[in-house]
Amino acid sequence: MPDNIFLYFFIGFVLFAIGKSIYYFIEKKTILENYKQVNSIEFKNIYGTIVTKSGMLRQRFEWCKFDILVNQNSVFLFTKNFYFIPSRLINLVYSTSNNKYLKQTRKPKQVREFNVNKNNIEIVFMRDRLMFETSKLYLKNLTNEQIILLESVLNKKTND
């Protein structure tokens, strides 16, 4: 009997992973249809790391691949775990004071700060649940054109 339980658990896990992947693939498609603006920019297959800090000694690391959609008022990050399985959506906004921009976004997270280095960009944003939880997003191995474009977008947004 225990052999059957582990087999059912494994089958359930595989079906859950497949269902979750299909759900996020459909969600990405609807986001691109509903929230993509005329002057938006897309980046595909950017490698990065998400570090979530929720206390003094609790940190969680995620190594992901990203597809990025940069709009006038927000940035959508579509993460892929294991570099090919769609995982979740992160929507970054720069200011929550303008309600006009928040209506055009979906589940926004506010950017606190960003740092641009030679080959990567670090973005710090607040989490949904608790104010002391922060996440750092590292976009790595970017080309010079991508860094210049993202830096100009981030600088323009923080100056508005």
Long-range contacts (C-beta under 8 A, 24 or more apart in sequence): 17-85, 20-86, 21-85, 21-86, 24-78, 24-86, 24-87, 24-88, 24-89, 25-86, 27-89, 28-67, 28-78, 28-86, 28-89, 31-69, 31-76, 31-78, 31-89, 31-106, 32-69, 35-69, 35-71, 35-74, 35-76, 35-104, 35-105, 35-106, 36-69, 36-71, 37-71, 37-72, 39-72, 40-69, 40-70, 40-71, 40-72, 41-69, 41-70, 41-149, 41-153, 42-67, 42-68, 42-69, 42-70, 43-67, 43-68, 43-70, 43-146, 44-68, 46-139, 46-140, 46-141, 46-142, 46-146, 47-83, 47-139, 47-140, 47-141, 48-120, 48-137, 48-138, 48-139, 48-140, 49-137, 49-138, 49-140, 50-79, 50-135, 50-136, 50-137, 50-138, 51-135, 51-136, 51-138, 52-127, 52-133, 52-134, 52-135, 53-133, 53-134, 53-135, 53-136, 54-127, 54-130, 54-132, 54-133, 55-132, 66-139, 68-139, 70-149, 70-150, 70-153, 71-104, 73-101, 73-104, 73-105, 74-101, 74-104, 74-105, 74-108, 75-153, 77-137, 90-125, 90-137, 92-123, 92-125, 94-154, 94-157, 94-158, 94-160, 95-157, 95-160, 111-154, 111-157, 111-158, 114-154, 114-158, 116-147, 116-150, 116-151, 116-154, 119-147, 121-147, 121-150, 121-151, 121-154, 123-154
